């Protein structure tokens, strides 16, 4: 039975990797039945249920794992994530603190714990844990990026720039880091550097209308109207019949006009959307 449980868990993990969470939960449930004394199948089942949106059921599985192993750091970590999803930051923080006390060398626990402090605007405490996460996992681009966003929130722009660039060295196609670095340079009054990273962000993710608008509006401010027009017109072919494309079209075509013209453009595009099956 134990060997069969391992087979079910392996199957479930393969299904999780393919985002087949319902099938994964079925596989992990079978593993629980075949090895009900091991906390791991319960944790895996809980994780699969969480990703199917069954958060309360996931919590029940995590707590069952804790009943079997009261010092299971991963169970507390997953309970913290579930509490955070529910919006209970204080409860999430308690779970992350317990997980960190049980296993102080897990980078993701430090990052999650730091995030709860950041939400509470306890930025110095958040920084302590973000830095520790980066120390434990220096090649994780997400942690470098998150550290950069925290530095920027604290007004430490030079350190934010360094962290964003580290994230991009680790993952050159990290669109969020490209966009954040562009916005940082724009704030610092370095438009050419900002344009370079906005351009990269648009190339990385052509459908990101936020990046595209920031890029186009900065081009307009710099007087490069033809390039700004090209950036916006490209967006029409990407999101023409979606709400984002509607907004881009309306902004572009009604620019420089009054509110009435703006409303007319929006109505025109709404009418065109209704003709699309």
One Martini backbone bead per residue (centre of mass of N, CA, C, O) as a GRO file, in nm:
protein
  277
    1UNK     BB    1   0.056   0.063  -0.020
    2UNK     BB    2   0.296   0.262  -0.002
    3UNK     BB    3   0.386   0.236  -0.298
    4UNK     BB    4   0.114   0.331  -0.416
    5UNK     BB    5   0.125   0.612  -0.290
    6UNK     BB    6   0.376   0.709  -0.442
    7UNK     BB    7   0.254   0.681  -0.723
    8UNK     BB    8   0.024   0.883  -0.678
    9UNK     BB    9   0.205   1.127  -0.612
   10UNK     BB   10   0.358   1.134  -0.878
   11UNK     BB   11   0.115   1.176  -1.054
   12UNK     BB   12   0.014   1.437  -0.918
   13UNK     BB   13   0.270   1.608  -0.978
   14UNK     BB   14   0.240   1.592  -1.283
   15UNK     BB   15  -0.041   1.730  -1.289
   16UNK     BB   16   0.047   1.994  -1.158
   17UNK     BB   17   0.255   2.072  -1.382
   18UNK     BB   18  -0.016   2.082  -1.586
   19UNK     BB   19  -0.265   2.210  -1.431
   20UNK     BB   20  -0.422   1.936  -1.313
   21UNK     BB   21  -0.587   1.965  -1.027
   22UNK     BB   22  -0.816   1.762  -1.018
   23UNK     BB   23  -0.648   1.509  -1.080
   24UNK     BB   24  -0.449   1.552  -0.847
   25UNK     BB   25  -0.651   1.527  -0.614
   26UNK     BB   26  -0.724   1.234  -0.678
   27UNK     BB   27  -0.441   1.114  -0.640
   28UNK     BB   28  -0.393   1.216  -0.345
   29UNK     BB   29  -0.639   1.076  -0.221
   30UNK     BB   30  -0.530   0.793  -0.271
   31UNK     BB   31  -0.271   0.830  -0.104
   32UNK     BB   32  -0.414   0.871   0.167
   33UNK     BB   33  -0.558   0.597   0.184
   34UNK     BB   34  -0.273   0.428   0.159
   35UNK     BB   35  -0.137   0.676   0.366
   36UNK     BB   36  -0.262   0.801   0.668
   37UNK     BB   37   0.028   0.858   0.838
   38UNK     BB   38   0.113   1.069   0.624
   39UNK     BB   39   0.143   1.413   0.568
   40UNK     BB   40   0.209   1.457   0.263
   41UNK     BB   41  -0.059   1.386   0.113
   42UNK     BB   42  -0.219   1.615   0.252
   43UNK     BB   43  -0.055   1.851   0.140
   44UNK     BB   44  -0.100   1.787  -0.159
   45UNK     BB   45  -0.405   1.792  -0.154
   46UNK     BB   46  -0.431   2.080  -0.053
   47UNK     BB   47  -0.288   2.217  -0.291
   48UNK     BB   48  -0.484   2.122  -0.510
   49UNK     BB   49  -0.739   2.246  -0.385
   50UNK     BB   50  -0.645   2.536  -0.387
   51UNK     BB   51  -0.621   2.546  -0.712
   52UNK     BB   52  -0.948   2.492  -0.727
   53UNK     BB   53  -1.071   2.687  -0.478
   54UNK     BB   54  -1.058   2.489  -0.208
   55UNK     BB   55  -0.961   2.626   0.072
   56UNK     BB   56  -1.102   2.489   0.312
   57UNK     BB   57  -1.017   2.203   0.233
   58UNK     BB   58  -0.717   2.255   0.246
   59UNK     BB   59  -0.702   2.328   0.546
   60UNK     BB   60  -0.791   2.051   0.649
   61UNK     BB   61  -0.541   1.900   0.539
   62UNK     BB   62  -0.324   2.060   0.690
   63UNK     BB   63  -0.433   1.990   0.977
   64UNK     BB   64  -0.393   1.687   0.949
   65UNK     BB   65  -0.088   1.702   0.920
   66UNK     BB   66  -0.048   1.832   1.204
   67UNK     BB   67  -0.159   1.599   1.368
   68UNK     BB   68   0.079   1.409   1.273
   69UNK     BB   69   0.276   1.690   1.255
   70UNK     BB   70   0.327   1.959   1.468
   71UNK     BB   71   0.630   2.033   1.311
   72UNK     BB   72   0.523   2.128   1.026
   73UNK     BB   73   0.628   2.378   0.828
   74UNK     BB   74   0.463   2.345   0.566
   75UNK     BB   75   0.183   2.362   0.691
   76UNK     BB   76   0.213   2.654   0.792
   77UNK     BB   77   0.272   2.781   0.521
   78UNK     BB   78   0.002   2.696   0.382
   79UNK     BB   79  -0.182   2.834   0.587
   80UNK     BB   80  -0.078   3.117   0.528
   81UNK     BB   81  -0.164   3.131   0.233
   82UNK     BB   82  -0.465   3.087   0.284
   83UNK     BB   83  -0.504   3.334   0.467
   84UNK     BB   84  -0.413   3.542   0.260
   85UNK     BB   85  -0.636   3.480   0.053
   86UNK     BB   86  -0.863   3.569   0.272
   87UNK     BB   87  -0.724   3.840   0.423
   88UNK     BB   88  -0.562   3.720   0.684
   89UNK     BB   89  -0.279   3.856   0.786
   90UNK     BB   90  -0.236   3.785   1.083
   91UNK     BB   91  -0.266   3.478   1.051
   92UNK     BB   92  -0.048   3.442   0.842
   93UNK     BB   93   0.184   3.546   1.017
   94UNK     BB   94   0.170   3.329   1.233
   95UNK     BB   95   0.231   3.093   1.049
   96UNK     BB   96   0.504   3.198   0.939
   97UNK     BB   97   0.646   3.220   1.211
   98UNK     BB   98   0.632   2.919   1.275
   99UNK     BB   99   0.774   2.815   1.023
  100UNK     BB  100   1.039   2.977   1.078
  101UNK     BB  101   1.105   2.848   1.353
  102UNK     BB  102   1.126   2.551   1.236
  103UNK     BB  103   1.245   2.688   0.941
  104UNK     BB  104   1.488   2.942   0.888
  105UNK     BB  105   1.591   2.833   0.570
  106UNK     BB  106   1.338   2.952   0.404
  107UNK     BB  107   1.278   3.167   0.158
  108UNK     BB  108   0.963   3.166   0.122
  109UNK     BB  109   0.896   3.235   0.413
  110UNK     BB  110   1.033   3.511   0.421
  111UNK     BB  111   0.869   3.635   0.192
  112UNK     BB  112   0.589   3.598   0.319
  113UNK     BB  113   0.646   3.743   0.582
  114UNK     BB  114   0.732   4.013   0.456
  115UNK     BB  115   0.457   4.069   0.317
  116UNK     BB  116   0.295   4.115   0.579
  117UNK     BB  117   0.457   4.364   0.666
  118UNK     BB  118   0.409   4.536   0.415
  119UNK     BB  119   0.098   4.556   0.445
  120UNK     BB  120   0.154   4.695   0.744
  121UNK     BB  121   0.401   4.902   0.702
  122UNK     BB  122   0.660   4.720   0.799
  123UNK     BB  123   0.938   4.772   0.628
  124UNK     BB  124   1.179   4.680   0.799
  125UNK     BB  125   1.078   4.391   0.842
  126UNK     BB  126   1.047   4.320   0.549
  127UNK     BB  127   1.345   4.362   0.472
  128UNK     BB  128   1.467   4.144   0.647
  129UNK     BB  129   1.322   3.905   0.489
  130UNK     BB  130   1.397   3.968   0.198
  131UNK     BB  131   1.701   3.950   0.236
  132UNK     BB  132   1.703   3.658   0.336
  133UNK     BB  133   1.586   3.534   0.082
  134UNK     BB  134   1.820   3.624  -0.104
  135UNK     BB  135   2.043   3.475   0.049
  136UNK     BB  136   1.911   3.183   0.010
  137UNK     BB  137   1.809   3.288  -0.307
  138UNK     BB  138   2.004   3.450  -0.536
  139UNK     BB  139   1.859   3.303  -0.815
  140UNK     BB  140   1.582   3.451  -0.759
  141UNK     BB  141   1.407   3.683  -0.933
  142UNK     BB  142   1.159   3.743  -0.755
  143UNK     BB  143   1.316   3.839  -0.501
  144UNK     BB  144   1.461   4.073  -0.633
  145UNK     BB  145   1.206   4.221  -0.720
  146UNK     BB  146   1.070   4.252  -0.443
  147UNK     BB  147   1.301   4.410  -0.321
  148UNK     BB  148   1.279   4.648  -0.517
  149UNK     BB  149   0.989   4.738  -0.443
  150UNK     BB  150   1.060   4.800  -0.149
  151UNK     BB  151   1.277   5.010  -0.192
  152UNK     BB  152   1.094   5.206  -0.342
  153UNK     BB  153   0.886   5.243  -0.109
  154UNK     BB  154   1.139   5.363   0.074
  155UNK     BB  155   1.320   5.554  -0.127
  156UNK     BB  156   1.547   5.338  -0.252
  157UNK     BB  157   1.639   5.366  -0.567
  158UNK     BB  158   1.922   5.247  -0.605
  159UNK     BB  159   1.849   4.965  -0.486
  160UNK     BB  160   1.620   4.907  -0.679
  161UNK     BB  161   1.784   4.906  -0.937
  162UNK     BB  162   1.970   4.672  -0.859
  163UNK     BB  163   1.748   4.455  -0.822
  164UNK     BB  164   1.619   4.467  -1.102
  165UNK     BB  165   1.884   4.393  -1.253
  166UNK     BB  166   1.921   4.117  -1.121
  167UNK     BB  167   1.660   3.994  -1.225
  168UNK     BB  168   1.745   4.032  -1.532
  169UNK     BB  169   1.998   3.856  -1.525
  170UNK     BB  170   1.836   3.595  -1.447
  171UNK     BB  171   1.574   3.724  -1.627
  172UNK     BB  172   1.548   3.892  -1.922
  173UNK     BB  173   1.206   3.834  -1.944
  174UNK     BB  174   1.116   4.029  -1.706
  175UNK     BB  175   0.857   4.234  -1.732
  176UNK     BB  176   0.818   4.366  -1.452
  177UNK     BB  177   1.111   4.468  -1.432
  178UNK     BB  178   1.112   4.642  -1.683
  179UNK     BB  179   0.878   4.828  -1.600
  180UNK     BB  180   0.990   4.922  -1.324
  181UNK     BB  181   1.248   5.046  -1.437
  182UNK     BB  182   1.114   5.250  -1.620
  183UNK     BB  183   0.953   5.398  -1.396
  184UNK     BB  184   1.199   5.480  -1.232
  185UNK     BB  185   1.339   5.651  -1.452
  186UNK     BB  186   1.107   5.846  -1.492
  187UNK     BB  187   1.110   5.955  -1.200
  188UNK     BB  188   1.431   6.038  -1.228
  189UNK     BB  189   1.469   6.178  -1.517
  190UNK     BB  190   1.529   5.914  -1.739
  191UNK     BB  191   1.393   5.873  -2.038
  192UNK     BB  192   1.584   5.688  -2.205
  193UNK     BB  193   1.587   5.456  -2.005
  194UNK     BB  194   1.285   5.416  -1.991
  195UNK     BB  195   1.238   5.351  -2.293
  196UNK     BB  196   1.409   5.097  -2.305
  197UNK     BB  197   1.230   4.929  -2.098
  198UNK     BB  198   0.957   4.962  -2.232
  199UNK     BB  199   1.033   4.827  -2.495
  200UNK     BB  200   1.098   4.554  -2.369
  201UNK     BB  201   0.820   4.501  -2.243
  202UNK     BB  202   0.662   4.503  -2.513
  203UNK     BB  203   0.819   4.267  -2.641
  204UNK     BB  204   0.763   4.056  -2.421
  205UNK     BB  205   0.449   4.195  -2.385
  206UNK     BB  206   0.236   4.308  -2.617
  207UNK     BB  207  -0.048   4.300  -2.431
  208UNK     BB  208   0.059   4.527  -2.240
  209UNK     BB  209  -0.103   4.823  -2.191
  210UNK     BB  210   0.062   4.962  -1.974
  211UNK     BB  211   0.334   4.961  -2.115
  212UNK     BB  212   0.237   5.094  -2.379
  213UNK     BB  213   0.135   5.361  -2.257
  214UNK     BB  214   0.393   5.452  -2.120
  215UNK     BB  215   0.560   5.456  -2.375
  216UNK     BB  216   0.385   5.652  -2.546
  217UNK     BB  217   0.369   5.895  -2.347
  218UNK     BB  218   0.675   5.941  -2.337
  219UNK     BB  219   0.712   5.994  -2.635
  220UNK     BB  220   0.532   6.243  -2.639
  221UNK     BB  221   0.699   6.410  -2.431
  222UNK     BB  222   0.959   6.377  -2.632
  223UNK     BB  223   0.827   6.424  -2.941
  224UNK     BB  224   0.759   6.118  -3.057
  225UNK     BB  225   0.491   6.076  -3.245
  226UNK     BB  226   0.532   5.845  -3.451
  227UNK     BB  227   0.612   5.629  -3.241
  228UNK     BB  228   0.360   5.648  -3.066
  229UNK     BB  229   0.163   5.568  -3.287
  230UNK     BB  230   0.284   5.288  -3.342
  231UNK     BB  231   0.243   5.168  -3.059
  232UNK     BB  232  -0.068   5.200  -3.058
  233UNK     BB  233  -0.143   5.058  -3.328
  234UNK     BB  234  -0.042   4.779  -3.248
  235UNK     BB  235  -0.265   4.729  -3.028
  236UNK     BB  236  -0.514   4.688  -3.210
  237UNK     BB  237  -0.429   4.396  -3.316
  238UNK     BB  238  -0.439   4.269  -3.021
  239UNK     BB  239  -0.708   4.446  -2.867
  240UNK     BB  240  -0.955   4.540  -3.040
  241UNK     BB  241  -1.196   4.327  -2.905
  242UNK     BB  242  -1.125   4.452  -2.627
  243UNK     BB  243  -1.121   4.647  -2.356
  244UNK     BB  244  -0.830   4.745  -2.392
  245UNK     BB  245  -0.859   4.824  -2.690
  246UNK     BB  246  -1.084   5.026  -2.650
  247UNK     BB  247  -0.924   5.221  -2.473
  248UNK     BB  248  -0.697   5.280  -2.674
  249UNK     BB  249  -0.869   5.387  -2.901
  250UNK     BB  250  -1.005   5.619  -2.749
  251UNK     BB  251  -0.754   5.769  -2.662
  252UNK     BB  252  -0.632   5.810  -2.942
  253UNK     BB  253  -0.881   5.935  -3.110
  254UNK     BB  254  -0.955   6.160  -2.865
  255UNK     BB  255  -0.713   6.314  -2.869
  256UNK     BB  256  -0.767   6.660  -2.815
  257UNK     BB  257  -1.053   6.629  -2.727
  258UNK     BB  258  -1.348   6.623  -2.608
  259UNK     BB  259  -1.581   6.458  -2.423
  260UNK     BB  260  -1.778   6.401  -2.655
  261UNK     BB  261  -1.576   6.262  -2.842
  262UNK     BB  262  -1.502   6.040  -2.651
  263UNK     BB  263  -1.788   5.914  -2.628
  264UNK     BB  264  -1.820   5.854  -2.930
  265UNK     BB  265  -1.588   5.655  -2.953
  266UNK     BB  266  -1.688   5.449  -2.751
  267UNK     BB  267  -1.958   5.387  -2.893
  268UNK     BB  268  -1.840   5.292  -3.161
  269UNK     BB  269  -1.685   5.049  -3.036
  270UNK     BB  270  -1.925   4.910  -2.910
  271UNK     BB  271  -2.073   4.859  -3.174
  272UNK     BB  272  -1.847   4.684  -3.299
  273UNK     BB  273  -1.849   4.460  -3.084
  274UNK     BB  274  -2.146   4.355  -3.141
  275UNK     BB  275  -2.048   4.228  -3.433
  276UNK     BB  276  -1.896   4.022  -3.269
  277UNK     BB  277  -1.893   3.676  -3.203
   0.00000   0.00000   0.00000
